[in-house]
């Protein structure tokens, strides 16, 4: 049977894991059970039952009489902490989706439990598992690009009523009393920030920390409690400025991810297809055509780590900076711009909200390395 896997949450993003196990050989591992009280709602429910994969209401119910080598947590944000702690207490390594949690004491408890048990807690920032990104980071650590100077990234992704009505925590500050701070910075576009701090980490399994934050969190959509548009400037411990732009309240279905990372000896560009490094001496390093690994490389690598008794690169230690950065940004408060919001129908007939000209304003701010007034 190989590595036995428990999946917590088969709806939403969790469907990706289910489909992978229904259609692929995931390095000799087996999905033995799913913990999800709403499993019957999934379009994959019948296929799961036909495969003999057991279904439980919670991970606690599963662990009453079963065990797993790896527990994948793809359930709502506010369940991540208790599910991670339950899995570790019952001898399972963990792959949890991001964001992990937003209480510092919970983060510390998970790290302590991981250290106590000798089990890893991988965090699913997939770009930190991608082989091209790992190759780029290795080159940065070798000093090929020299010292970092400044970095910026932008990703705009229109989101409609369907997206925000899919769960009780979408666009929320709290859910069931727990902070979730759902926003493009926290969730859908988190990878772009995480990649910057990951690339600046002093070792392959580390991320750089941030010391201060300026900018703006804005709420355009009237019905949410947190922000849907973000312009942020962070400064790292090493005094590198990081500019981050993201929004769900734009007319464009998708722009980016676009990134530009400046170093003393060259610049790394991302255009949505991947990364290219251009050194000052004219040398071009093409990461785009490198093998990036599996679509769910984070899953395959986590399984291999269980088999080989080692830890993945992206664990709680590596993910902590993003959590700290979100808390730093949320402390600034959210500016309510919903009185200027315009509701429009998209190609699916679903309503989204925007401020006219917002997309171009954000793109101009990105081009000019600045924070614009919305």
Legacy VTK file of the C-alpha trace (Angstrom):
# vtk DataFile Version 3.0
C-alpha trace
ASCII
DATASET POLYDATA
POINTS 374 float
0.000 0.000 0.000
2.927 2.336 0.577
2.246 5.699 2.204
-1.288 5.897 3.610
-2.919 9.284 3.105
-5.881 10.945 4.827
-7.432 13.962 3.086
-9.336 16.523 5.174
-11.716 18.380 2.882
-12.661 17.180 -0.607
-14.544 20.295 -1.695
-13.028 23.348 -3.343
-9.283 22.966 -3.762
-9.472 19.533 -2.154
-10.942 18.198 -5.389
-7.485 18.510 -6.930
-6.093 15.958 -4.509
-9.025 13.613 -5.027
-8.709 13.767 -8.824
-4.982 13.142 -8.596
-5.539 9.940 -6.639
-8.400 8.825 -8.859
-6.359 9.220 -12.046
-2.661 8.938 -11.143
-0.167 6.773 -9.303
1.093 9.205 -6.666
4.522 7.670 -6.029
3.099 4.479 -4.547
0.892 6.192 -1.975
-2.796 5.516 -1.373
-5.672 7.785 -0.433
-7.222 5.585 2.243
-9.792 7.999 3.686
-11.400 11.410 3.440
-12.620 13.457 6.406
-15.370 15.801 5.290
-18.867 16.177 6.797
-20.147 17.451 3.441
-18.495 14.847 1.225
-21.789 13.944 -0.493
-21.895 17.406 -2.066
-18.797 16.694 -4.120
-19.206 15.677 -7.793
-16.495 13.092 -7.065
-18.380 11.442 -4.206
-19.597 8.418 -6.173
-16.171 7.815 -7.715
-14.612 7.934 -4.269
-17.113 5.418 -2.907
-16.562 3.077 -5.864
-12.838 3.090 -5.124
-13.508 1.988 -1.563
-12.092 5.150 -0.012
-13.639 5.519 3.427
-15.338 8.770 4.422
-15.439 10.231 7.921
-16.986 13.366 9.393
-13.742 14.573 10.959
-10.078 13.621 11.320
-10.736 12.853 14.996
-13.313 10.226 13.950
-10.833 8.719 11.484
-8.050 8.465 14.076
-10.289 6.651 16.558
-9.596 3.398 14.702
-7.242 4.200 11.810
-3.821 5.667 11.112
-2.197 7.553 8.269
1.368 8.382 7.311
0.390 11.704 5.759
-2.587 13.948 6.468
-3.496 16.507 3.802
-5.493 19.439 5.132
-7.525 21.227 2.473
-10.383 22.258 4.722
-11.482 25.832 5.624
-8.813 28.138 7.066
-10.209 28.186 10.607
-9.897 24.375 10.845
-6.211 24.209 9.918
-4.787 24.576 13.418
-6.935 21.939 15.191
-6.595 19.497 12.312
-2.798 19.890 12.177
-2.555 19.295 15.919
-4.822 16.238 15.710
-2.796 14.732 12.865
0.537 15.257 14.622
-0.843 13.813 17.870
-1.791 10.642 15.990
1.524 10.137 14.213
0.817 11.667 10.802
3.048 14.002 8.870
1.068 16.925 7.461
0.637 18.818 4.217
-1.656 21.752 4.951
-2.946 24.292 2.485
-2.149 27.945 3.026
-2.704 30.134 4.898
-1.905 28.094 7.983
-3.437 30.233 10.745
-3.408 33.788 12.114
-2.807 33.376 15.819
0.890 33.504 16.709
0.440 31.227 19.694
-1.183 28.569 17.484
1.692 28.761 15.026
4.144 28.248 17.875
2.151 25.306 19.237
2.242 23.591 15.839
5.975 24.146 15.510
6.562 22.779 19.012
4.402 19.709 18.332
6.197 19.069 15.037
9.555 19.227 16.816
8.329 17.012 19.665
6.963 14.310 17.367
9.653 14.488 14.678
6.905 14.853 12.075
6.896 17.553 9.419
4.192 20.096 8.629
4.546 21.084 4.983
2.663 24.159 3.774
1.195 24.124 0.276
2.704 27.213 -1.339
3.167 25.283 -4.565
5.750 27.625 -6.051
8.095 26.767 -3.167
7.942 23.139 -4.346
8.327 23.881 -8.074
11.679 22.736 -9.426
12.274 25.875 -11.478
11.770 28.105 -8.434
14.097 25.874 -6.410
16.705 26.172 -9.170
16.349 29.961 -9.133
16.753 30.062 -5.368
19.831 27.846 -5.554
21.383 30.294 -8.033
20.555 33.222 -5.745
22.182 31.430 -2.809
25.273 30.744 -4.952
25.612 34.481 -5.442
25.078 34.444 -9.204
22.782 37.465 -9.012
24.597 39.242 -6.203
22.844 41.045 -3.376
19.098 41.739 -3.713
18.118 45.368 -4.289
14.304 45.424 -4.540
11.435 43.228 -5.719
7.883 43.692 -6.981
4.992 41.492 -8.061
1.410 41.943 -9.272
-1.506 39.611 -9.814
-5.035 40.744 -10.631
-7.802 38.124 -10.641
-11.450 39.137 -11.035
-13.757 37.379 -8.592
-17.570 37.318 -8.691
-20.577 36.404 -6.546
-19.960 32.710 -7.223
-16.491 32.964 -5.699
-17.561 34.924 -2.642
-20.720 32.898 -2.001
-18.884 29.563 -2.015
-18.139 29.636 1.726
-18.862 31.535 4.932
-15.235 32.631 5.248
-14.690 34.052 1.742
-13.749 37.714 2.139
-14.227 37.518 5.898
-12.119 38.753 8.800
-13.363 36.069 11.195
-15.082 32.699 10.862
-16.398 30.786 13.874
-14.475 33.164 16.119
-11.139 32.511 14.425
-9.272 35.097 12.331
-9.113 34.117 8.653
-8.417 37.521 7.049
-9.425 36.154 3.662
-8.173 38.357 0.830
-6.098 38.047 -2.347
-2.965 38.695 -0.250
-3.881 36.034 2.275
-5.194 33.362 -0.048
-5.559 33.311 -3.836
-2.530 35.502 -4.653
-0.446 34.644 -1.588
2.041 32.676 -3.686
3.487 35.821 -5.252
4.438 37.295 -1.876
5.645 33.975 -0.498
7.903 33.465 -3.512
9.678 36.776 -2.895
10.463 36.090 0.757
11.273 32.445 -0.027
13.835 33.417 -2.656
15.492 35.766 -0.159
15.796 33.141 2.588
19.328 32.377 3.782
18.865 28.633 3.246
16.702 26.476 0.986
14.226 25.819 3.794
14.027 29.402 5.048
12.207 32.608 4.111
13.374 36.137 4.769
11.509 38.053 7.481
9.873 41.461 7.107
10.299 44.318 9.555
7.764 46.945 8.458
4.771 47.443 6.197
3.213 50.426 4.438
0.430 50.676 1.911
-3.278 50.091 1.627
-5.907 47.403 2.123
-9.139 48.366 0.349
-12.636 46.894 0.313
-14.476 47.424 -2.973
-17.099 44.642 -2.793
-19.895 45.835 -0.454
-20.769 42.441 1.055
-17.379 41.402 2.482
-15.727 42.392 5.762
-12.071 42.181 4.737
-10.220 43.663 1.755
-10.297 42.592 -1.900
-7.601 44.977 -3.163
-4.073 45.319 -1.814
-1.083 47.602 -2.369
1.754 46.916 0.054
5.397 47.813 0.514
7.345 45.655 2.933
10.935 46.078 4.013
12.854 42.935 4.881
15.281 42.363 7.706
18.030 42.716 5.067
16.632 46.130 4.045
15.166 45.013 0.707
11.891 46.655 -0.356
9.129 44.319 -1.559
6.187 45.773 -3.512
3.034 43.687 -3.732
-0.154 44.403 -5.712
-3.252 42.209 -5.913
-6.981 42.621 -6.466
-10.170 40.657 -7.025
-12.087 43.856 -7.890
-10.947 44.485 -11.452
-12.502 44.202 -14.900
-9.738 41.909 -16.132
-10.277 38.169 -15.710
-6.555 37.756 -15.067
-3.378 39.812 -15.242
-0.100 38.274 -14.145
1.529 37.047 -12.182
4.180 39.543 -13.227
7.315 39.994 -11.158
10.606 41.826 -11.295
13.393 41.044 -8.851
16.377 43.394 -8.991
19.829 42.282 -7.817
23.246 43.896 -8.014
24.345 41.638 -10.875
21.091 41.298 -12.791
17.307 41.076 -12.760
14.857 38.168 -12.674
11.572 38.570 -14.571
8.337 36.586 -14.352
5.701 36.888 -17.070
3.164 34.251 -16.062
4.973 31.449 -17.894
7.893 31.312 -15.532
11.133 33.061 -14.667
14.046 34.378 -16.734
17.229 35.787 -15.251
19.142 38.481 -17.136
22.602 39.267 -15.803
24.272 42.614 -16.338
26.941 40.974 -18.515
24.279 39.842 -20.996
23.942 36.259 -19.773
20.357 34.920 -19.859
19.294 32.097 -17.547
16.068 30.460 -18.715
14.046 28.848 -15.939
10.849 28.768 -18.011
11.766 25.603 -19.882
13.072 23.750 -16.842
11.131 20.798 -15.494
8.758 22.258 -12.914
7.713 18.876 -11.568
4.175 17.592 -11.200
1.161 19.917 -11.206
0.730 18.967 -7.544
4.445 18.686 -6.859
3.795 19.621 -3.226
1.846 16.363 -2.848
4.433 14.213 -4.602
7.302 15.759 -2.641
5.470 15.350 0.674
4.914 11.660 -0.065
8.572 11.225 -1.038
9.611 12.933 2.192
7.553 10.450 4.209
9.144 7.564 2.314
12.656 8.938 2.703
12.295 10.179 6.295
13.138 13.813 5.548
11.349 17.175 5.562
10.201 19.253 2.584
11.674 22.683 1.926
8.450 24.574 2.680
7.377 23.850 6.242
5.968 25.977 9.048
9.350 27.651 9.490
9.352 28.741 5.864
5.703 29.860 5.895
5.850 31.983 9.055
6.835 35.198 7.252
3.613 35.266 5.236
1.531 34.903 8.387
3.486 37.688 10.087
3.161 39.906 6.993
-0.615 39.433 6.853
-0.949 40.358 10.532
1.278 43.396 9.963
-0.866 44.527 7.024
-4.192 43.888 8.767
-3.038 46.074 11.667
-3.253 49.029 9.265
-6.999 48.495 8.946
-9.165 48.171 5.837
-10.313 51.222 3.908
-13.948 50.983 2.821
-14.218 52.087 -0.816
-17.475 50.253 -1.489
-19.419 53.527 -1.895
-17.628 53.930 -5.254
-18.077 50.318 -6.344
-19.747 49.531 -9.650
-21.457 46.147 -10.029
-21.056 44.429 -13.393
-21.913 41.045 -14.895
-19.096 38.836 -16.087
-19.113 36.216 -18.848
-20.787 33.744 -16.461
-23.613 36.134 -15.667
-22.304 36.595 -12.138
-21.825 40.006 -10.509
-18.398 41.393 -9.671
-17.537 44.806 -8.265
-14.873 47.264 -9.322
-13.935 50.913 -9.368
-13.554 52.232 -12.884
-9.893 52.464 -13.839
-8.698 50.417 -10.845
-6.872 47.802 -12.908
-4.859 50.391 -14.833
-4.141 52.341 -11.650
-2.631 49.251 -10.027
-0.632 48.362 -13.129
0.754 51.887 -13.300
1.703 51.759 -9.618
3.490 48.468 -10.221
5.378 49.904 -13.192
6.479 52.907 -11.117
7.383 51.048 -7.890
4.917 53.078 -5.809
1.728 52.908 -3.743
-1.140 54.673 -5.541
-4.143 56.351 -3.946
-7.337 54.446 -4.733
LINES 1 375
374 0 1 2 3 4 5 6 7 8 9 10 11 12 13 14 15 16 17 18 19 20 21 22 23 24 25 26 27 28 29 30 31 32 33 34 35 36 37 38 39 40 41 42 43 44 45 46 47 48 49 50 51 52 53 54 55 56 57 58 59 60 61 62 63 64 65 66 67 68 69 70 71 72 73 74 75 76 77 78 79 80 81 82 83 84 85 86 87 88 89 90 91 92 93 94 95 96 97 98 99 100 101 102 103 104 105 106 107 108 109 110 111 112 113 114 115 116 117 118 119 120 121 122 123 124 125 126 127 128 129 130 131 132 133 134 135 136 137 138 139 140 141 142 143 144 145 146 147 148 149 150 151 152 153 154 155 156 157 158 159 160 161 162 163 164 165 166 167 168 169 170 171 172 173 174 175 176 177 178 179 180 181 182 183 184 185 186 187 188 189 190 191 192 193 194 195 196 197 198 199 200 201 202 203 204 205 206 207 208 209 210 211 212 213 214 215 216 217 218 219 220 221 222 223 224 225 226 227 228 229 230 231 232 233 234 235 236 237 238 239 240 241 242 243 244 245 246 247 248 249 250 251 252 253 254 255 256 257 258 259 260 261 262 263 264 265 266 267 268 269 270 271 272 273 274 275 276 277 278 279 280 281 282 283 284 285 286 287 288 289 290 291 292 293 294 295 296 297 298 299 300 301 302 303 304 305 306 307 308 309 310 311 312 313 314 315 316 317 318 319 320 321 322 323 324 325 326 327 328 329 330 331 332 333 334 335 336 337 338 339 340 341 342 343 344 345 346 347 348 349 350 351 352 353 354 355 356 357 358 359 360 361 362 363 364 365 366 367 368 369 370 371 372 373
